[in-house]
């Protein structure tokens, strides 16, 4: 027995020696993942953001639309299907490390050759050949290949889970921003209708002046033109409002039948959201897309380990037990028993460079994963920095617009005073009112832009994503029920 054990160890030893001779020492990763210390991130973390951050906008309709979008959406369904597929691959690789048992059975009517190794009286006759056999095999995984495959599948599963979280976050951001656009549409329609009323009043006044010989046809034509422009603005505002309704319905996976159910938003555009003041120090751990990229680095690293273990001999334990017989009468006799067990070794000796090429390819895949992670990290830092700058600019823009509105409101008031004292005319009031309405349109645009920028900043820092609760099949099923 000791001699047999020593003989069985020879192929494994040869494999180790041969692997040491394989020229793979020059195949090394070329890319290094960036570190947060060199990205200029802030010294403090950003404020905690609730997973249902949109509820801070205090609009029940938005809450209902968001729940509908996150519960049943084609984009999320596709991501969930990918997650289930990744979980199945992980389960398959995990099962492969356990002993595998299968069974085969056959019953064949066969003519046995009379000129071969079949002895008489069976030679040259036609007989039933019965076989029933159970097989067992167990990959001992000496070099960690199966463990690396499991780690690769697990990291891929994690990456797809983070992808699902990123898709949910992006969808929530899109719904919130579109909802802000819907409120802008409603407010611009209101202002456009006030424009129309103001210019209808102006046209009526011009016609009164024409009857009193104080205005000409030129004045009337100008007033008609201004009224047409105001009505055109109203048509465009109503169009934009309708388009926002269509976009919202599409985001939550509904069609034209849902349009009438979307009513006017009730939240205030300046409603506060929990936002950072600087680049958060924990940015890299907040964003699911970055964690997905990290998981893909882990998967690629495990894939490289798998390619590395291909140079080593593959050692399995195999066994069989069963019955084999020529003729049905002898099939269930003790003499028909067959069994066997022992090691099976596959040793790569000459592969024409295939294994080295596969190892080089796995190393290149790792480099590609690191490069994509680095690109995603730099993009995330830029996204947050841009969002911070735009939020600050929108805040300053809104403050200046408020000053302009205050000045125009005072002008309207002074013109009304001048008209009452006989120093001004109704046309002066109409003109200043038009400028005030235009300024109000601009304020709506600025306020909407500021609200969208705040949402974009919130999404850029990861929204309410919690890495400890990466979506799984079970959590998604509960959310849909």
C-alpha positions as CSV (number, residue, x, y, z in Angstrom):
1,X,0.0,0.0,0.0
2,X,2.8,2.4,0.8
3,X,4.4,1.7,-2.5
4,X,1.1,2.3,-4.3
5,X,0.7,5.6,-2.5
6,X,4.1,6.7,-3.5
7,X,3.5,5.8,-7.1
8,X,0.2,7.7,-7.1
9,X,2.0,10.8,-5.8
10,X,4.4,10.8,-8.7
11,X,2.1,12.4,-11.3
12,X,1.1,15.2,-8.9
13,X,4.8,15.9,-8.1
14,X,5.6,15.9,-11.9
15,X,2.7,18.4,-12.4
16,X,4.1,20.8,-9.7
17,X,7.6,20.6,-11.3
18,X,6.3,21.1,-14.8
19,X,4.2,24.1,-13.7
20,X,7.4,25.6,-12.2
21,X,8.8,25.5,-15.7
22,X,5.8,27.2,-17.4
23,X,6.9,30.7,-18.5
24,X,4.1,32.8,-16.9
25,X,6.3,34.9,-14.6
26,X,6.1,37.8,-17.1
27,X,2.3,37.9,-17.1
28,X,1.3,40.4,-14.4
29,X,-1.5,42.9,-13.9
30,X,-0.7,46.3,-15.3
31,X,-3.5,48.4,-13.7
32,X,-3.8,49.6,-10.1
33,X,-7.1,50.7,-8.6
34,X,-7.3,54.3,-7.5
35,X,-7.5,55.0,-3.7
36,X,-9.8,57.5,-2.0
37,X,-6.9,59.2,-0.4
38,X,-5.8,60.7,-3.7
39,X,-9.1,61.9,-4.9
40,X,-9.5,65.0,-2.8
41,X,-12.6,63.7,-0.9
42,X,-13.7,65.6,2.2
43,X,-12.6,64.8,5.7
44,X,-16.2,64.2,6.9
45,X,-19.0,62.0,5.8
46,X,-22.2,63.3,4.1
47,X,-25.4,63.4,6.1
48,X,-27.3,60.1,6.3
49,X,-30.0,59.8,3.6
50,X,-33.1,57.9,4.1
51,X,-33.8,55.0,1.7
52,X,-37.1,56.8,0.8
53,X,-35.5,60.2,0.5
54,X,-38.3,61.5,-1.9
55,X,-40.7,61.5,1.0
56,X,-38.9,64.6,2.2
57,X,-40.7,66.4,-0.7
58,X,-44.0,65.8,1.2
59,X,-46.1,65.0,-1.9
60,X,-48.4,61.9,-1.5
61,X,-48.8,61.5,-5.2
62,X,-45.0,61.4,-5.7
63,X,-44.8,58.6,-3.0
64,X,-47.4,56.6,-4.9
65,X,-45.8,57.0,-8.2
66,X,-42.4,56.1,-6.8
67,X,-43.7,53.0,-5.2
68,X,-45.3,51.9,-8.4
69,X,-42.1,52.6,-10.4
70,X,-39.9,50.6,-8.0
71,X,-42.4,47.7,-7.7
72,X,-43.0,46.9,-11.3
73,X,-40.8,48.3,-14.0
74,X,-39.3,46.6,-17.1
75,X,-35.8,48.0,-16.4
76,X,-35.8,46.6,-12.9
77,X,-37.3,43.3,-14.1
78,X,-34.5,42.9,-16.6
79,X,-31.9,43.6,-13.9
80,X,-33.7,41.2,-11.6
81,X,-33.5,38.4,-14.2
82,X,-29.8,39.0,-14.5
83,X,-29.5,38.7,-10.7
84,X,-31.4,35.4,-10.7
85,X,-29.1,34.1,-13.4
86,X,-26.0,35.1,-11.4
87,X,-27.4,33.3,-8.3
88,X,-28.0,30.2,-10.4
89,X,-24.4,30.2,-11.6
90,X,-23.2,30.6,-8.0
91,X,-25.3,27.7,-6.9
92,X,-24.0,25.6,-9.8
93,X,-20.4,26.2,-8.9
94,X,-21.1,25.7,-5.2
95,X,-22.7,22.3,-5.9
96,X,-19.7,21.2,-8.0
97,X,-17.4,21.0,-4.9
98,X,-19.6,18.2,-3.4
99,X,-19.5,14.5,-4.4
100,X,-21.4,13.9,-7.5
101,X,-23.5,10.7,-7.8
102,X,-25.4,9.5,-10.9
103,X,-26.8,6.3,-12.2
104,X,-27.0,4.7,-15.6
105,X,-29.0,1.7,-16.8
106,X,-29.5,0.1,-20.2
107,X,-31.1,-3.0,-21.7
108,X,-29.9,-3.8,-25.3
109,X,-30.7,-6.7,-27.6
110,X,-27.2,-7.3,-29.1
111,X,-25.6,-9.9,-31.4
112,X,-22.2,-10.8,-30.0
113,X,-19.4,-11.3,-32.4
114,X,-18.2,-14.9,-32.9
115,X,-14.7,-13.7,-34.0
116,X,-13.9,-11.4,-31.1
117,X,-13.1,-11.8,-27.4
118,X,-16.5,-13.1,-26.4
119,X,-16.2,-16.6,-25.2
120,X,-18.6,-19.5,-26.0
121,X,-21.4,-20.2,-25.5
122,X,-22.2,-16.4,-26.1
123,X,-20.0,-15.9,-29.1
124,X,-22.0,-15.7,-32.3
125,X,-25.4,-15.4,-30.5
126,X,-27.9,-12.7,-30.0
127,X,-28.5,-11.9,-26.3
128,X,-29.9,-9.3,-24.0
129,X,-27.1,-7.1,-22.5
130,X,-28.3,-5.6,-19.2
131,X,-26.3,-2.9,-17.3
132,X,-27.1,-0.9,-14.1
133,X,-24.4,1.2,-12.5
134,X,-24.1,4.0,-9.9
135,X,-21.2,6.3,-10.3
136,X,-19.6,8.7,-7.8
137,X,-16.9,11.3,-8.4
138,X,-15.4,13.9,-6.1
139,X,-13.1,16.7,-7.2
140,X,-10.6,17.1,-4.4
141,X,-9.8,20.7,-5.4
142,X,-6.1,20.4,-4.3
143,X,-5.2,23.7,-5.9
144,X,-8.3,25.7,-5.1
145,X,-9.7,25.9,-8.6
146,X,-13.3,25.2,-7.5
147,X,-13.0,27.6,-4.6
148,X,-11.8,30.2,-7.1
149,X,-14.7,29.5,-9.4
150,X,-17.1,29.9,-6.4
151,X,-15.5,33.1,-5.5
152,X,-15.7,34.3,-9.1
153,X,-19.4,33.4,-9.3
154,X,-20.1,35.0,-5.9
155,X,-18.4,38.3,-6.9
156,X,-20.3,38.3,-10.2
157,X,-23.6,37.8,-8.3
158,X,-22.7,40.7,-6.0
159,X,-21.9,42.9,-9.0
160,X,-25.3,42.2,-10.6
161,X,-27.0,42.9,-7.2
162,X,-25.2,46.3,-7.1
163,X,-26.3,46.9,-10.7
164,X,-29.9,46.3,-9.6
165,X,-29.4,48.8,-6.7
166,X,-27.9,51.3,-9.2
167,X,-30.8,50.8,-11.5
168,X,-33.3,51.4,-8.7
169,X,-31.5,54.6,-7.6
170,X,-31.3,55.9,-11.2
171,X,-35.0,55.2,-11.7
172,X,-35.9,56.9,-8.4
173,X,-33.9,60.0,-9.6
174,X,-35.6,60.0,-13.0
175,X,-39.1,59.8,-11.4
176,X,-38.3,62.7,-9.0
177,X,-36.8,64.9,-11.7
178,X,-39.6,64.3,-14.1
179,X,-42.1,65.0,-11.3
180,X,-40.3,68.4,-10.8
181,X,-40.7,69.0,-14.5
182,X,-44.4,68.3,-14.2
183,X,-44.7,70.9,-11.5
184,X,-42.8,73.4,-13.7
185,X,-45.3,72.7,-16.5
186,X,-48.3,73.4,-14.3
187,X,-46.7,76.6,-13.0
188,X,-45.8,77.8,-16.5
189,X,-49.3,77.2,-17.7
190,X,-50.6,79.3,-14.9
191,X,-48.3,82.2,-15.8
192,X,-49.0,81.8,-19.5
193,X,-52.7,82.1,-18.8
194,X,-52.0,85.3,-16.8
195,X,-50.0,86.6,-19.8
196,X,-53.0,85.9,-22.1
197,X,-55.4,87.7,-19.7
198,X,-53.0,90.7,-19.4
199,X,-52.6,91.0,-23.2
200,X,-56.3,90.6,-23.8
201,X,-56.8,93.5,-21.4
202,X,-54.1,95.4,-23.3
203,X,-55.8,94.8,-26.7
204,X,-59.2,95.9,-25.3
205,X,-57.6,99.1,-24.0
206,X,-56.0,99.8,-27.3
207,X,-59.3,99.5,-29.1
208,X,-60.9,101.9,-26.6
209,X,-58.1,104.3,-27.3
210,X,-58.7,103.9,-31.1
211,X,-62.4,104.8,-30.7
212,X,-61.2,107.9,-28.8
213,X,-58.7,108.7,-31.6
214,X,-55.8,108.2,-29.2
215,X,-54.3,105.1,-31.0
216,X,-53.9,103.8,-34.5
217,X,-54.2,100.5,-36.4
218,X,-50.5,100.0,-35.9
219,X,-51.1,100.0,-32.1
220,X,-53.9,97.5,-32.5
221,X,-51.8,95.2,-34.7
222,X,-49.0,95.3,-32.1
223,X,-51.4,94.3,-29.3
224,X,-52.9,91.5,-31.4
225,X,-49.4,90.2,-32.1
226,X,-48.5,90.3,-28.4
227,X,-51.7,88.4,-27.6
228,X,-50.8,85.7,-30.2
229,X,-47.4,85.3,-28.6
230,X,-48.9,84.9,-25.2
231,X,-51.3,82.2,-26.5
232,X,-48.4,80.5,-28.2
233,X,-46.5,80.4,-24.9
234,X,-49.6,78.9,-23.3
235,X,-49.8,76.2,-25.9
236,X,-46.2,75.3,-25.4
237,X,-46.5,75.2,-21.6
238,X,-49.5,72.9,-21.9
239,X,-47.4,70.7,-24.3
240,X,-44.5,70.5,-21.9
241,X,-46.9,69.6,-19.1
242,X,-48.4,66.8,-21.1
243,X,-45.0,65.5,-22.1
244,X,-44.0,65.3,-18.4
245,X,-47.2,63.3,-17.7
246,X,-46.3,60.9,-20.5
247,X,-42.7,60.5,-19.2
248,X,-43.9,59.8,-15.7
249,X,-46.4,57.1,-16.9
250,X,-43.6,55.4,-18.9
251,X,-41.2,55.5,-16.0
252,X,-43.7,53.6,-13.8
253,X,-44.5,51.1,-16.6
254,X,-47.9,52.4,-17.5
255,X,-49.5,53.6,-20.8
256,X,-51.9,56.3,-22.0
257,X,-54.7,54.9,-19.8
258,X,-52.8,56.2,-16.7
259,X,-52.4,59.8,-17.9
260,X,-55.6,61.1,-16.3
261,X,-54.6,59.7,-13.0
262,X,-51.6,62.0,-12.7
263,X,-52.7,65.2,-11.1
264,X,-51.0,68.5,-10.2
265,X,-48.0,68.1,-7.8
266,X,-48.4,69.7,-4.4
267,X,-44.8,69.9,-3.2
268,X,-42.8,73.2,-2.9
269,X,-39.8,73.6,-5.3
270,X,-37.6,74.9,-2.5
271,X,-38.3,71.9,-0.3
272,X,-35.0,70.8,1.5
273,X,-33.2,67.5,0.9
274,X,-30.3,66.2,3.0
275,X,-27.3,67.2,0.9
276,X,-23.5,67.3,1.5
277,X,-21.6,70.6,1.4
278,X,-18.4,69.0,0.1
279,X,-17.2,65.8,-1.5
280,X,-18.1,63.1,1.1
281,X,-15.1,61.1,2.4
282,X,-17.2,57.9,2.1
283,X,-18.3,58.5,-1.5
284,X,-16.7,55.2,-2.8
285,X,-18.8,53.1,-0.4
286,X,-22.0,55.0,-1.0
287,X,-22.5,54.4,-4.7
288,X,-23.8,51.0,-5.9
289,X,-22.2,51.4,-9.4
290,X,-18.7,51.8,-7.8
291,X,-19.3,48.7,-5.5
292,X,-20.4,46.8,-8.6
293,X,-17.1,47.8,-10.3
294,X,-15.2,46.6,-7.2
295,X,-17.0,43.3,-7.3
296,X,-16.1,42.8,-10.9
297,X,-12.4,43.3,-10.0
298,X,-12.9,40.6,-7.4
299,X,-14.5,38.3,-10.0
300,X,-11.7,38.9,-12.5
301,X,-9.1,38.3,-9.9
302,X,-10.8,34.9,-9.1
303,X,-10.9,34.2,-12.8
304,X,-7.2,34.7,-13.0
305,X,-6.7,32.2,-10.1
306,X,-8.9,29.7,-12.1
307,X,-6.7,30.2,-15.1
308,X,-3.6,29.7,-12.9
309,X,-4.8,26.4,-11.5
310,X,-5.3,25.0,-15.0
311,X,-1.5,24.4,-15.1
312,X,-1.8,22.0,-12.2
313,X,-2.9,18.4,-12.4
314,X,-6.6,17.8,-11.8
315,X,-7.2,15.0,-9.2
316,X,-10.6,13.3,-8.7
317,X,-11.8,10.3,-6.7
318,X,-14.1,8.1,-8.7
319,X,-16.0,5.0,-7.9
320,X,-18.7,2.8,-9.4
321,X,-20.9,-0.1,-8.3
322,X,-23.5,-2.0,-10.3
323,X,-24.6,-5.1,-12.2
324,X,-23.6,-6.3,-15.7
325,X,-24.7,-9.4,-17.4
326,X,-25.2,-11.1,-20.7
327,X,-28.7,-12.5,-20.6
328,X,-31.4,-11.5,-18.2
329,X,-31.2,-14.7,-16.2
330,X,-27.8,-13.9,-14.7
331,X,-28.4,-10.2,-14.2
332,X,-29.5,-10.4,-10.6
333,X,-26.9,-13.0,-9.5
334,X,-24.0,-12.2,-7.2
335,X,-21.5,-12.9,-9.9
336,X,-23.0,-10.0,-12.0
337,X,-21.7,-7.5,-9.5
338,X,-19.2,-4.9,-10.6
339,X,-17.5,-2.2,-8.6
340,X,-14.3,-0.1,-8.5
341,X,-12.8,3.0,-7.0
342,X,-9.6,5.0,-7.3
343,X,-8.0,8.3,-8.1
344,X,-8.2,9.9,-11.6
345,X,-5.5,12.4,-12.6
346,X,-5.5,14.8,-15.5
347,X,-2.0,16.3,-16.1
348,X,-1.5,19.0,-18.7
349,X,1.9,18.4,-20.4
350,X,1.8,20.1,-23.8
351,X,-1.1,22.4,-24.6
352,X,0.5,24.4,-27.5
353,X,0.5,27.6,-25.4
354,X,-3.2,27.5,-24.8
355,X,-3.0,27.6,-21.0
356,X,-0.6,30.5,-21.1
357,X,-2.9,32.4,-23.5
358,X,-5.9,31.8,-21.3
359,X,-3.9,33.0,-18.3
360,X,-2.8,36.1,-20.2
361,X,-6.4,36.7,-21.2
362,X,-7.6,36.4,-17.6
363,X,-4.9,38.9,-16.5
364,X,-6.0,41.3,-19.2
365,X,-9.6,40.9,-18.0
366,X,-8.5,41.9,-14.5
367,X,-6.7,44.9,-15.9
368,X,-9.9,45.9,-17.8
369,X,-12.0,45.6,-14.7
370,X,-9.5,47.8,-12.7
371,X,-9.5,50.4,-15.6
372,X,-13.3,50.5,-15.6
373,X,-13.4,50.9,-11.9
374,X,-10.9,53.8,-12.0
375,X,-13.0,55.4,-14.8
376,X,-16.2,55.0,-12.7
377,X,-14.5,56.5,-9.6
378,X,-13.2,59.5,-11.4
379,X,-16.6,60.0,-13.1
380,X,-18.4,59.7,-9.7
381,X,-16.1,62.4,-8.2
382,X,-16.7,64.6,-11.1
383,X,-20.5,64.0,-10.9
384,X,-20.6,65.1,-7.3
385,X,-18.3,68.0,-7.8
386,X,-20.4,69.2,-10.8
387,X,-23.6,68.8,-8.8
388,X,-22.2,70.7,-5.8
389,X,-21.2,73.6,-8.1
390,X,-24.5,73.6,-9.9
391,X,-26.5,73.6,-6.6
392,X,-24.5,76.6,-5.4
393,X,-24.9,78.4,-8.7
394,X,-28.6,77.7,-8.7
395,X,-28.9,79.0,-5.1
396,X,-27.1,82.2,-6.1
397,X,-29.1,82.5,-9.3
398,X,-32.4,82.2,-7.4
399,X,-31.3,84.9,-4.9
400,X,-30.6,87.3,-7.8
401,X,-33.9,86.5,-9.5
402,X,-35.7,87.3,-6.2
403,X,-34.1,90.7,-6.2
404,X,-35.2,91.2,-9.8
405,X,-38.8,90.2,-9.0
406,X,-38.8,92.5,-6.0
407,X,-37.7,95.4,-8.2
408,X,-40.3,94.7,-10.9
409,X,-43.0,94.4,-8.2
410,X,-42.1,97.8,-7.0
411,X,-42.2,99.2,-10.5
412,X,-45.8,97.8,-11.0
413,X,-46.8,99.4,-7.7
414,X,-45.3,102.8,-8.6
415,X,-47.0,102.7,-12.0
416,X,-50.3,102.0,-10.3
417,X,-49.7,105.0,-8.1
418,X,-48.8,107.2,-11.0
419,X,-51.9,106.2,-12.9
420,X,-54.1,107.0,-9.9
421,X,-52.5,110.4,-9.6
422,X,-52.8,111.1,-13.3
423,X,-49.0,110.9,-14.0
424,X,-49.1,107.6,-15.8
425,X,-51.2,105.4,-18.0
426,X,-52.8,102.0,-18.1
427,X,-50.3,101.0,-20.8
428,X,-47.4,101.6,-18.4
429,X,-49.0,99.2,-15.9
430,X,-49.6,96.6,-18.6
431,X,-46.0,96.8,-19.8
432,X,-44.6,96.5,-16.3
433,X,-47.0,93.6,-15.6
434,X,-45.7,91.8,-18.7
435,X,-42.1,92.2,-17.5
436,X,-43.1,91.0,-14.0
437,X,-44.8,87.9,-15.5
438,X,-41.7,87.2,-17.6
439,X,-39.6,87.4,-14.5
440,X,-42.0,85.0,-12.7
441,X,-41.5,82.6,-15.6
442,X,-37.8,82.9,-15.2
443,X,-38.1,82.3,-11.5
444,X,-40.0,79.1,-12.1
445,X,-37.3,77.9,-14.4
446,X,-34.6,78.7,-11.9
447,X,-36.4,77.1,-9.0
448,X,-37.1,74.0,-11.0
449,X,-33.4,73.8,-12.1
450,X,-32.3,74.2,-8.5
451,X,-34.6,71.4,-7.4
452,X,-33.4,69.1,-10.1
453,X,-29.8,69.9,-9.2
454,X,-30.4,69.0,-5.6
455,X,-31.9,65.7,-6.7
456,X,-28.9,65.0,-9.0
457,X,-26.5,65.8,-6.1
458,X,-28.4,63.4,-3.9
459,X,-28.3,60.6,-6.5
460,X,-24.6,61.4,-7.2
461,X,-23.7,60.6,-3.6
462,X,-25.6,57.4,-3.6
463,X,-29.1,58.4,-2.6
464,X,-30.3,56.2,0.2
465,X,-28.4,53.2,-0.9
466,X,-27.3,50.9,1.9
467,X,-24.5,48.4,0.9
468,X,-25.7,46.0,3.7
469,X,-29.1,45.5,1.9
470,X,-28.0,44.7,-1.7
471,X,-31.2,43.6,-3.5
472,X,-31.8,39.9,-3.8
473,X,-34.5,37.7,-5.3
474,X,-36.2,37.5,-1.9
475,X,-36.2,41.2,-1.1
476,X,-37.4,42.0,-4.6
477,X,-40.3,39.5,-4.3
478,X,-41.4,41.1,-1.1
479,X,-41.3,44.6,-2.6
480,X,-43.5,43.4,-5.5
481,X,-46.1,41.7,-3.3
